[in-house]
Amino acid sequence: MERKTSTTVDSLFNGRLILRQPKDGYRFSLDAILLAGLTRAVPGGRVMDLGTGCGVVAIILAHRGQARQIVGVELQKELGDLAKWNVGENGFENLVEIVSLDFRCVAAHYPAGSFDLIVANPPYRRLRSGRMNPHGQKAQARHELTGSVQDVFAAGRHLLPVGGRLAIIYPAGRLVHLLVSAVEHGFAPKQLTMIHTDSSGTGRLVHVECRKGGGEELEVKPPFFVYDGKGSYTTGMQQLYHWEPAPCHC
């Protein structure tokens, strides 16, 4: 029997969100914060998070009130169990559902065109490229062992109606592969944000929003910098980490 992974309990948004995640396995990173923070809101829409891990992106979107229903799909049972715990601990059981499922199989479980937005932070390292992490959770999350960006777009092509959106975080060095995959599956890239460590460095990640069946116009947003060059987060990054709901004047 596999030994249960020890976990840590961490917080976001000044303690408003509590997240349990593996101590030594796959842990969420800046990628998840950037994906949840840079993706445009869809109030009243249905969202699916492909490869939800411990549920961090789905829970942030729920905290921000950006959907009426969010489904987080996770293949690895241990991560899925943590995601379910996190959903319950943060009080989002009526808004977020965690499903144990290979996202390459969503077409067999959900009707075509049944979601408005797909978000994904997919494995980004090609098989047989670089050193494979010996930890199973990390290897599956980082290498294309159980899913790739092509699989993300294939799932999105089924789940989204014409006009539906798919938002993704991916390494800047594989941007061409990302854009080609989008077009091959019937998506048009509509917004692109290059993400830099700081103003002195090249782009490391890219956030792209695509629209199923959209036109060819692409809006390139201003670059996003994570650090200010002095070791602190930029104002933009701080806002993603410390977002607070607007005060109620009712």
C-alpha positions as CSV (number, residue, x, y, z in Angstrom):
1,M,0.0,0.0,0.0
2,E,1.3,3.4,-0.9
3,R,2.3,5.6,2.0
4,K,0.1,8.7,2.5
5,T,1.9,11.9,1.6
6,S,2.5,14.3,4.4
7,T,0.9,17.8,3.8
8,T,1.3,21.4,4.7
9,V,-1.5,23.9,5.2
10,D,-0.9,27.3,3.5
11,S,-2.9,30.4,3.0
12,L,-3.7,33.0,0.4
13,F,-5.4,36.4,0.3
14,N,-4.4,37.4,3.8
15,G,-5.6,34.1,5.3
16,R,-9.0,34.2,3.6
17,L,-8.2,30.9,1.7
18,I,-6.7,27.8,3.3
19,L,-5.0,25.3,1.1
20,R,-3.6,21.9,2.0
21,Q,-1.0,20.5,-0.4
22,P,1.7,17.8,-0.4
23,K,4.8,18.6,1.5
24,D,7.1,16.8,-0.9
25,G,4.9,16.1,-3.9
26,Y,3.5,18.5,-6.5
27,R,2.8,21.9,-5.0
28,F,1.1,24.8,-6.8
29,S,3.4,27.6,-7.9
30,L,3.2,31.2,-9.4
31,D,1.8,29.6,-12.5
32,A,-1.5,28.9,-10.7
33,I,-1.8,32.4,-9.2
34,L,-1.1,34.0,-12.6
35,L,-3.6,31.8,-14.4
36,A,-6.4,32.6,-11.9
37,G,-5.5,36.3,-11.7
38,L,-4.9,37.1,-15.4
39,T,-7.9,35.3,-16.7
40,R,-10.9,37.5,-17.3
41,A,-13.9,37.0,-15.1
42,V,-17.0,35.1,-16.3
43,P,-19.8,36.0,-13.8
44,G,-22.6,33.5,-14.1
45,G,-20.6,31.1,-16.3
46,R,-19.5,27.5,-16.0
47,V,-15.8,27.0,-15.7
48,M,-13.7,23.8,-15.9
49,D,-10.2,23.6,-14.5
50,L,-8.2,20.9,-16.3
51,G,-5.7,19.3,-14.0
52,T,-6.8,21.1,-10.9
53,G,-4.2,19.6,-8.6
54,C,-5.0,20.7,-5.0
55,G,-7.8,22.9,-6.4
56,V,-6.0,26.2,-6.1
57,V,-7.2,27.9,-9.3
58,A,-10.8,26.7,-8.9
59,I,-10.9,27.9,-5.3
60,I,-9.4,31.4,-6.2
61,L,-12.0,31.8,-9.0
62,A,-14.7,30.8,-6.5
63,H,-13.4,33.3,-3.9
64,R,-13.5,36.0,-6.5
65,G,-17.1,35.2,-7.5
66,Q,-16.2,34.7,-11.1
67,A,-18.5,31.8,-11.9
68,R,-21.8,30.1,-11.0
69,Q,-20.2,26.7,-11.2
70,I,-16.6,25.4,-11.3
71,V,-15.5,21.9,-12.0
72,G,-12.0,20.9,-11.2
73,V,-10.8,17.7,-13.0
74,E,-7.8,15.8,-11.5
75,L,-6.4,12.4,-12.5
76,Q,-4.2,11.8,-9.5
77,K,-6.4,10.6,-6.6
78,E,-4.2,12.0,-3.8
79,L,-4.3,15.5,-5.3
80,G,-8.0,15.2,-6.0
81,D,-8.7,14.2,-2.4
82,L,-6.7,17.3,-1.2
83,A,-8.7,19.5,-3.6
84,K,-12.0,18.2,-2.2
85,W,-10.7,18.9,1.4
86,N,-9.7,22.4,0.3
87,V,-13.1,23.1,-1.3
88,G,-14.9,22.0,1.8
89,E,-12.5,23.8,4.2
90,N,-13.1,27.1,2.3
91,G,-16.9,26.7,2.2
92,F,-17.3,26.3,-1.6
93,E,-19.0,22.9,-1.8
94,N,-22.1,24.5,-3.5
95,L,-19.9,26.2,-6.1
96,V,-16.9,23.9,-6.8
97,E,-17.0,20.2,-7.7
98,I,-13.8,18.1,-7.9
99,V,-14.0,15.2,-10.2
100,S,-11.6,12.3,-10.4
101,L,-11.1,12.0,-14.1
102,D,-8.4,12.0,-16.9
103,F,-9.2,15.3,-18.7
104,R,-8.5,13.5,-22.0
105,C,-11.8,11.7,-21.4
106,V,-14.1,14.6,-20.6
107,A,-16.0,14.1,-23.9
108,A,-17.4,10.9,-22.5
109,H,-18.7,12.6,-19.3
110,Y,-19.9,16.1,-20.3
111,P,-22.1,17.3,-23.1
112,A,-20.7,19.3,-25.9
113,G,-20.7,23.0,-25.4
114,S,-21.6,22.8,-21.7
115,F,-19.0,25.2,-20.3
116,D,-18.2,28.8,-20.9
117,L,-14.5,28.9,-19.9
118,I,-11.7,26.4,-19.7
119,V,-8.6,27.1,-17.6
120,A,-5.4,25.0,-17.7
121,N,-1.8,24.9,-16.5
122,P,-0.9,21.8,-18.4
123,P,2.3,19.7,-18.3
124,Y,4.7,21.6,-20.4
125,R,7.8,19.5,-20.8
126,R,8.0,17.2,-23.8
127,L,8.7,13.5,-23.1
128,R,12.3,12.6,-23.2
129,S,13.3,16.3,-22.8
130,G,15.3,17.1,-19.6
131,R,15.5,15.1,-16.5
132,M,12.3,13.3,-15.4
133,N,11.4,14.1,-11.8
134,P,11.6,10.9,-9.7
135,H,8.5,11.9,-7.8
136,G,5.4,10.6,-9.6
137,Q,3.2,13.6,-8.8
138,K,5.8,16.1,-10.0
139,A,6.6,14.1,-13.1
140,Q,2.9,13.9,-14.2
141,A,2.4,17.6,-13.6
142,R,5.4,18.7,-15.5
143,H,6.0,16.2,-18.3
144,E,3.5,15.2,-21.0
145,L,2.9,11.7,-19.4
146,T,-0.9,12.0,-19.0
147,G,-1.8,15.0,-21.1
148,S,-0.4,17.8,-23.2
149,V,-1.4,21.1,-24.6
150,Q,-3.0,19.4,-27.6
151,D,-5.2,17.4,-25.2
152,V,-6.2,20.6,-23.4
153,F,-7.4,22.1,-26.7
154,A,-9.1,18.9,-27.7
155,A,-11.0,18.9,-24.4
156,G,-11.9,22.6,-24.9
157,R,-13.1,22.0,-28.4
158,H,-15.7,19.6,-27.0
159,L,-16.6,21.4,-23.8
160,L,-17.0,24.9,-25.2
161,P,-19.6,26.3,-27.6
162,V,-18.5,28.6,-30.5
163,G,-17.3,31.8,-28.8
164,G,-16.3,30.0,-25.6
165,R,-12.9,30.8,-24.1
166,L,-9.9,28.8,-23.1
167,A,-7.1,30.4,-20.9
168,I,-3.8,28.8,-20.4
169,I,-0.3,29.4,-18.8
170,Y,2.6,28.0,-20.8
171,P,6.4,28.5,-21.1
172,A,7.2,31.4,-23.4
173,G,9.8,29.2,-25.1
174,R,7.0,26.9,-26.4
175,L,4.7,29.7,-27.5
176,V,4.8,28.7,-31.2
177,H,3.7,25.2,-30.2
178,L,0.9,26.6,-28.1
179,L,-0.4,28.8,-30.9
180,V,-0.2,26.2,-33.5
181,S,-2.0,23.7,-31.3
182,A,-4.8,26.3,-30.7
183,V,-5.3,26.9,-34.4
184,E,-5.3,23.2,-35.2
185,H,-8.1,22.6,-32.8
186,G,-10.3,25.5,-34.0
187,F,-9.3,28.2,-31.5
188,A,-8.1,31.7,-32.2
189,P,-5.7,33.3,-29.8
190,K,-7.3,36.6,-28.7
191,Q,-5.2,38.0,-25.8
192,L,-1.5,37.3,-25.0
193,T,0.4,38.5,-22.0
194,M,4.2,37.8,-21.7
195,I,5.2,37.2,-18.1
196,H,8.7,38.3,-17.1
197,T,10.6,37.6,-13.8
198,D,11.5,41.3,-13.8
199,S,12.0,44.2,-16.2
200,S,15.6,43.1,-17.0
201,G,14.8,39.6,-18.1
202,T,13.2,37.9,-21.1
203,G,9.7,36.5,-21.0
204,R,9.5,33.2,-19.1
205,L,5.8,32.4,-19.2
206,V,2.9,33.4,-21.4
207,H,-0.8,33.7,-20.5
208,V,-3.0,33.3,-23.6
209,E,-6.8,33.5,-23.9
210,C,-8.2,31.8,-26.9
211,R,-11.7,31.8,-28.3
212,K,-13.3,28.8,-30.1
213,G,-14.2,29.9,-33.6
214,G,-12.9,33.4,-33.1
215,G,-11.4,35.8,-35.7
216,E,-7.7,36.4,-36.3
217,E,-7.3,39.6,-34.3
218,L,-4.9,39.2,-31.4
219,E,-4.4,41.7,-28.6
220,V,-0.9,41.7,-27.1
221,K,-1.2,43.1,-23.6
222,P,1.5,45.0,-21.8
223,P,4.2,42.7,-20.3
224,F,3.6,41.5,-16.7
225,F,6.5,41.6,-14.3
226,V,6.6,39.4,-11.2
227,Y,9.4,41.1,-9.3
228,D,10.4,44.8,-9.1
229,G,14.1,44.2,-9.5
230,K,14.7,44.6,-5.8
231,G,13.5,41.2,-4.7
232,S,9.9,42.3,-3.9
233,Y,6.7,41.5,-5.9
234,T,5.5,44.2,-8.2
235,T,2.2,46.0,-7.5
236,G,0.5,43.8,-10.1
237,M,1.8,40.6,-8.5
238,Q,0.8,41.8,-5.1
239,Q,-2.7,42.4,-6.3
240,L,-3.0,38.8,-7.6
241,Y,-1.8,37.5,-4.2
242,H,-3.8,39.8,-2.0
243,W,-7.0,40.4,-3.9
244,E,-9.9,41.4,-1.6
245,P,-13.6,41.6,-2.5
246,A,-15.1,45.0,-3.1
247,P,-17.0,46.5,-0.1
248,C,-20.7,45.9,-0.1
249,H,-22.8,49.1,-0.2
250,C,-26.2,47.4,-0.1
